[in-house]
Amino acid sequence: HLVMKFFYFIYVSLYFVFSLPTFALSVIRDAEIEETVTRWVKDIFRVVNLPPENAEVILINDPSVNAFVAGGQTIFIHTGLLTNATSIDDVIFVLSHETGHIVGGHITRGMNAMANAQTATLVSTILGGILAVVSGRPDAGIAVMIGSQGSALGHFLTYRQTEESAADRTAVDVMKQLGYSMRGFTNIMQNLRRLERLNDESENSYLRTHPMTQNRMRDLNRFTQNAPKVKDDQTFERIKAKLIGFMEKPQDVLMHYKGDRFTDRYAQAIAYYRKHDFDRSFNILEKLITENPTDAYLYEMKGQFSFEKGTV
């Protein structure tokens, strides 16, 4: 039985060392949303002295509240960040945080830290195997492997938490210089905390790559006290309404966006189109175009709907 455990742990250890996670990303392309968010990122880049012309955003079809960088100066944004945010300040904090990773060179350093952890794991596996063979005790070899692997993983995750804290501090500086409210940070953290309670309350905090949400809130609490109110940004409200219009059930969209504001009617036009109520959808779009004759994205949406419907 112990011999079987021994070979099982060798398999798991080598898998950790040599395998890389693979996952498919579903990318959404939308000129209006990409142009809007890229403009925000360019403003952030200017503050931290990065070339704004290098700013690039990629929108990922994922309902979770998240964003990440994977090298270079591209920020990947989950749709859930935009649809769950309560204000533009929420989004700017996350974008500033991710920019902090770019400025700090955290991706390259993180890859080096992971490589070191993998090397330590491989060495511990080999030593554990040697010990098991020489001593005739597979349990002793397993103990060596488990202890060394746990230590390597712990060092790596501690390093990652330090980087996340540094990115938070960059975000605070950016928010201050651009005049956004740190209440955006509070909104995002409260949202994440709620999701933690729903999904992984029992998860060991030691195995997190980010600091505990409650700890981040504690560390940045002094910046949120007496912070100005969040901004009422119509551009943010518009792209949020557009995303929700296309991604949520049409009946839910119409229940949420039932007013007469631009954003309400924007979402309504999308929802009615998805319900195949084309006449009502086009009537709303025509009125919006009449009121905003220079708005290129309204013409783009009308053209898209007309093409998909087969009327052009």
DRENMILUM-893730 format. One line per field, with one value per residue (C-alpha): residue number from 0; x, y, z. Coordinates in Angstrom, 3 decimals. Layout:
BEGIN
num = c(NUM|...) $
x = c(X|...) $
y = c(Y|...) $
z = c(Z|...) $
REM end
This chain:
BEGIN
num = c(0|1|2|3|4|5|6|7|8|9|10|11|12|13|14|15|16|17|18|19|20|21|22|23|24|25|26|27|28|29|30|31|32|33|34|35|36|37|38|39|40|41|42|43|44|45|46|47|48|49|50|51|52|53|54|55|56|57|58|59|60|61|62|63|64|65|66|67|68|69|70|71|72|73|74|75|76|77|78|79|80|81|82|83|84|85|86|87|88|89|90|91|92|93|94|95|96|97|98|99|100|101|102|103|104|105|106|107|108|109|110|111|112|113|114|115|116|117|118|119|120|121|122|123|124|125|126|127|128|129|130|131|132|133|134|135|136|137|138|139|140|141|142|143|144|145|146|147|148|149|150|151|152|153|154|155|156|157|158|159|160|161|162|163|164|165|166|167|168|169|170|171|172|173|174|175|176|177|178|179|180|181|182|183|184|185|186|187|188|189|190|191|192|193|194|195|196|197|198|199|200|201|202|203|204|205|206|207|208|209|210|211|212|213|214|215|216|217|218|219|220|221|222|223|224|225|226|227|228|229|230|231|232|233|234|235|236|237|238|239|240|241|242|243|244|245|246|247|248|249|250|251|252|253|254|255|256|257|258|259|260|261|262|263|264|265|266|267|268|269|270|271|272|273|274|275|276|277|278|279|280|281|282|283|284|285|286|287|288|289|290|291|292|293|294|295|296|297|298|299|300|301|302|303|304|305|306|307|308|309|310|311) $
x = c(0.000|2.814|4.620|1.522|1.302|4.960|4.575|1.366|3.164|5.981|3.401|1.675|4.983|6.241|2.883|3.204|6.754|6.318|2.708|1.323|-2.336|-4.240|-7.531|-9.550|-10.466|-13.589|-12.766|-15.461|-14.813|-16.722|-15.269|-17.210|-16.283|-12.669|-12.205|-13.752|-11.768|-8.541|-8.977|-9.201|-6.081|-4.160|-4.927|-3.597|-0.468|0.312|0.246|2.760|4.932|4.117|3.677|-0.085|0.086|1.035|-2.185|-4.320|-7.339|-8.878|-12.397|-12.944|-16.415|-16.443|-18.957|-16.412|-15.140|-11.584|-8.854|-5.277|-2.074|-0.115|2.973|3.553|1.189|-2.115|-4.845|-7.402|-10.778|-13.571|-17.019|-18.114|-15.931|-17.879|-21.348|-20.912|-19.156|-21.290|-19.312|-16.411|-14.308|-14.614|-13.227|-10.455|-9.168|-8.884|-7.258|-4.806|-4.041|-3.241|-1.112|0.807|1.765|3.048|5.079|6.545|7.532|5.606|4.860|8.514|9.434|6.483|7.595|11.045|9.519|7.397|10.447|12.277|9.303|9.181|12.922|12.594|9.704|11.684|14.689|12.510|10.901|14.285|15.611|12.459|12.807|16.429|15.586|12.758|14.992|17.996|16.040|13.425|10.750|8.458|6.689|9.907|10.334|6.756|7.291|10.335|8.450|5.372|7.367|9.609|6.773|4.662|7.542|8.215|4.557|4.312|7.278|5.828|2.386|3.842|5.810|2.625|0.738|3.522|3.180|-0.587|-0.112|2.375|-0.117|-2.760|-0.457|0.084|-3.686|-4.079|-1.565|-3.228|-6.722|-5.555|-3.827|-6.735|-9.312|-11.262|-12.819|-11.280|-14.827|-14.452|-11.950|-14.415|-17.150|-14.928|-13.685|-17.187|-18.232|-15.288|-15.917|-19.506|-18.367|-15.814|-18.535|-20.695|-18.044|-14.978|-15.389|-13.611|-10.632|-7.301|-6.023|-2.489|-3.326|-4.400|-2.381|-4.009|-4.081|-7.330|-9.953|-10.585|-6.859|-6.713|-9.661|-7.935|-4.651|-6.298|-9.018|-7.214|-7.459|-11.199|-12.122|-13.626|-13.195|-15.350|-18.418|-17.969|-18.325|-21.545|-19.982|-22.414|-19.797|-19.334|-23.080|-23.449|-20.966|-22.289|-25.837|-24.596|-22.868|-25.833|-28.157|-26.279|-25.362|-28.319|-31.741|-33.783|-36.631|-34.179|-32.645|-36.049|-36.902|-33.685|-33.557|-37.141|-36.631|-36.310|-32.643|-30.219|-28.683|-32.113|-33.197|-29.810|-30.238|-33.901|-33.035|-30.625|-33.044|-35.942|-33.701|-32.693|-36.387|-36.925|-39.165|-37.356|-39.818|-39.608|-35.836|-35.353|-37.852|-35.833|-32.586|-34.016|-35.091|-31.657|-30.003|-32.316|-31.340|-27.626|-26.967|-23.162|-22.999|-21.183|-21.819|-25.591|-25.213|-22.894|-25.478|-28.242|-26.041|-25.184|-28.831|-29.853|-27.119|-27.961|-31.666|-30.896|-32.348|-29.118) $
y = c(0.000|2.409|1.547|2.454|5.768|6.400|6.031|8.059|10.971|10.728|10.991|13.991|15.741|15.318|16.493|19.684|20.242|19.667|20.479|23.910|24.829|25.094|26.852|28.365|32.025|33.210|36.655|39.246|41.923|45.185|48.414|50.692|48.852|48.302|51.965|53.192|50.957|51.496|55.232|54.706|52.526|55.152|57.720|55.296|54.570|58.282|58.557|55.706|56.840|53.967|54.741|55.199|54.097|50.605|50.223|47.320|45.602|42.242|41.458|37.930|36.399|35.388|36.435|36.527|39.831|39.706|41.151|40.050|40.676|37.912|39.708|42.827|45.752|44.053|43.891|41.087|42.101|39.727|40.888|40.228|43.091|45.580|44.129|43.820|47.148|49.832|52.774|53.689|54.061|50.305|49.541|52.149|50.640|47.181|48.530|50.545|47.466|45.428|48.286|48.029|44.482|45.758|48.553|46.214|43.561|41.046|38.646|37.945|37.756|35.502|33.114|32.986|32.318|29.520|28.024|28.031|26.347|23.706|23.059|22.645|20.235|18.152|17.962|16.933|14.208|12.779|12.948|11.370|8.516|7.960|7.975|5.510|3.090|3.363|3.132|0.703|3.009|4.558|6.540|8.417|9.330|10.563|12.726|14.387|15.099|16.487|18.721|20.143|20.686|22.443|24.737|25.604|26.320|28.424|30.591|31.107|32.125|34.463|36.127|36.488|38.082|40.633|41.548|41.954|44.343|46.369|46.554|47.816|50.658|51.607|51.685|54.057|56.489|56.361|56.867|59.918|61.525|60.909|62.116|58.886|57.862|55.099|54.041|52.144|49.920|49.393|48.422|45.878|44.370|44.055|42.320|39.920|39.297|38.388|35.946|34.426|33.723|32.133|30.060|29.271|30.353|27.201|27.704|27.834|31.411|30.025|28.720|32.069|33.992|37.241|38.593|37.895|40.407|41.449|42.076|44.211|46.224|46.690|47.767|50.346|51.490|54.738|55.739|55.117|57.199|60.551|59.642|61.626|60.019|57.775|59.371|59.277|58.431|58.010|56.355|53.602|53.204|52.926|50.099|48.290|48.498|47.252|44.227|43.346|43.824|41.239|38.799|38.591|37.131|39.699|39.623|40.336|43.195|44.767|44.422|46.201|48.842|50.049|53.812|56.442|57.371|56.815|53.766|52.241|52.611|51.391|48.156|47.907|48.100|45.189|43.118|43.572|42.628|39.418|38.716|39.087|42.080|43.859|46.681|47.848|47.491|49.560|52.180|52.733|52.901|55.407|57.707|57.455|58.312|61.290|62.587|61.779|62.184|62.122|58.950|56.472|53.490|53.836|53.619|50.657|48.824|49.584|48.292|45.146|44.390|45.089|42.815|39.971|40.352|40.222|43.603|45.010) $
z = c(0.000|0.862|-2.363|-4.357|-2.491|-3.200|-6.973|-6.907|-5.253|-7.795|-10.587|-8.989|-8.331|-11.866|-13.204|-11.131|-12.350|-16.063|-16.842|-17.636|-17.215|-20.479|-20.872|-23.651|-23.605|-25.368|-26.752|-27.479|-30.100|-29.831|-31.174|-28.809|-25.614|-26.661|-27.647|-24.404|-22.061|-24.020|-23.563|-19.797|-19.837|-21.833|-19.127|-16.517|-18.558|-18.771|-14.977|-14.526|-17.458|-19.788|-23.516|-23.924|-27.551|-26.302|-24.314|-25.457|-23.929|-24.756|-23.598|-22.278|-22.174|-18.523|-15.842|-13.025|-11.624|-12.864|-15.049|-15.620|-17.530|-19.219|-20.450|-22.496|-21.934|-22.749|-20.110|-20.348|-18.913|-17.997|-19.031|-15.445|-14.246|-16.356|-15.792|-12.016|-11.432|-9.808|-11.190|-13.413|-10.258|-9.652|-13.107|-12.958|-9.709|-11.270|-14.452|-12.330|-10.244|-13.355|-14.675|-11.404|-12.385|-15.727|-14.169|-11.571|-14.112|-12.050|-14.900|-15.675|-12.012|-11.342|-14.087|-12.505|-9.093|-10.547|-12.242|-8.910|-7.224|-9.964|-9.635|-5.872|-6.397|-8.892|-6.575|-3.642|-5.766|-6.739|-3.177|-1.837|-4.308|-3.378|0.327|-0.187|-2.099|0.218|3.476|2.233|3.624|0.981|3.720|4.494|0.824|0.663|3.746|2.173|-1.049|0.669|3.008|0.291|-2.169|0.442|1.316|-2.345|-2.992|0.159|-0.847|-4.311|-3.065|-0.452|-3.231|-5.296|-2.410|-2.020|-5.685|-5.377|-2.466|-4.505|-7.383|-4.941|-3.909|-7.559|-8.022|-5.077|-6.592|-10.003|-8.574|-6.666|-9.644|-12.022|-9.520|-9.115|-5.830|-3.730|-2.987|-6.239|-4.442|-1.610|-4.061|-5.806|-2.544|-1.147|-4.333|-4.129|-0.454|-1.215|-3.885|-1.499|1.028|-1.648|-3.366|-1.297|2.290|3.470|1.183|2.993|2.824|2.553|-0.927|-2.371|-4.913|-3.787|-0.249|1.565|0.508|4.103|4.540|1.404|2.677|6.020|4.396|2.116|4.499|5.278|1.605|1.418|4.451|3.470|-0.202|-2.642|-4.140|-7.145|-10.536|-12.527|-15.867|-18.747|-20.951|-18.397|-17.949|-21.712|-22.283|-19.222|-20.614|-23.982|-22.481|-20.296|-23.260|-25.292|-22.525|-20.155|-20.898|-22.860|-20.335|-17.503|-19.485|-20.049|-16.353|-15.334|-18.074|-18.187|-18.040|-20.729|-20.325|-23.190|-21.483|-20.829|-24.435|-25.682|-23.746|-24.762|-28.468|-28.019|-25.929|-28.352|-31.257|-29.454|-28.836|-32.615|-32.014|-34.829|-35.379|-31.785|-31.754|-34.914|-33.760|-30.588|-32.553|-35.018|-32.194|-30.583|-33.905|-34.393|-30.956|-31.460|-35.206|-34.846|-32.731|-34.977|-32.725|-33.104|-36.874|-36.413|-34.303|-36.801|-39.605|-37.646|-36.910|-40.515|-41.868|-39.480|-40.263|-43.994|-44.893|-46.348) $
REM end
